Amino acid sequence: GAVVSQHPSWVICKSGTSVKIECRSLDFQATTMFWYRQFPKQSLMLMATSNEGSKATYEQGVEKDKFLINHASLTLSTLTVTSAHPEDSSFYICSAVTADQPQHFGDGTRLSIL
Amino acid sequence: QKEVEQNSGPLSVPEGAIASLNCTYSDRVSQSFFWYRQYSGKSPELIMSIYSNGDKEDGRFTAQLNKASQYVSLLIRDSQPSDSATYLCAVIVGPTGGGNKLTFGTGTQLKVEL
């Protein structure tokens, strides 16, 4: 149980491109989804918290106009990195949670901007 | 003071030994604690959750929580080379019901040597 699917797993694109990453909870309805970013040899940094049907809550220092989050249903959240630049290259990971259950993570998306 | 602190390691143990991973947290009212395992290039995988003082055992893993000392640990018995990974301590800072937002430690790298 508690399977979270993230797609795509790897993206390589040119600078200036917008990239959309999907996060789906496959066997449960997620009340909340979280988006993290992880740079090499560093821990996970929370970018934003997403609740179905409402605006995402962004952490301090995360540009909400650059990292667009849509949470249209209880099983799907998307993160769009707009006008991506090389400094946005990172490992992006989503997680989903329901009620007071622990967070379960997707497999992550490795984003490389050339 | 960081909210969740871990020794970054690496912690090296011989195969078959007990690996002991430690974590301290700063918010005294935190109620929910988790250990995640992260292999290089992969997303975190939930190993254990613990909410009450004392020990919680699951197979070769035992989580220990001492709220008075604000300390949580993970013991891995009969360590195997496949246990080599980074272990992340995560805490829901504040009382339960705070939106399940996790605060991660920086992780401890464990190396199990043959």
HADDOCK unambig.tbl for C-alpha pairs under 7 A between the chains (distance, minus, plus):
assign (segid A and resid 42 and name CA) (segid B and resid 106 and name CA) 6.72 0.50 0.50
assign (segid A and resid 43 and name CA) (segid B and resid 106 and name CA) 4.93 0.50 0.50
assign (segid A and resid 43 and name CA) (segid B and resid 107 and name CA) 6.69 0.50 0.50
assign (segid A and resid 44 and name CA) (segid B and resid 104 and name CA) 6.92 0.50 0.50
assign (segid A and resid 93 and name CA) (segid B and resid 43 and name CA) 6.90 0.50 0.50
assign (segid A and resid 100 and name CA) (segid B and resid 100 and name CA) 6.83 0.50 0.50
assign (segid A and resid 104 and name CA) (segid B and resid 46 and name CA) 6.94 0.50 0.50
assign (segid A and resid 105 and name CA) (segid B and resid 43 and name CA) 6.66 0.50 0.50
assign (segid A and resid 105 and name CA) (segid B and resid 44 and name CA) 6.41 0.50 0.50
assign (segid A and resid 105 and name CA) (segid B and resid 45 and name CA) 6.92 0.50 0.50
assign (segid A and resid 106 and name CA) (segid B and resid 43 and name CA) 6.83 0.50 0.50
assign (segid A and resid 107 and name CA) (segid B and resid 42 and name CA) 6.56 0.50 0.50
assign (segid A and resid 107 and name CA) (segid B and resid 43 and name CA) 5.27 0.50 0.50
assign (segid A and resid 108 and name CA) (segid B and resid 43 and name CA) 5.81 0.50 0.50
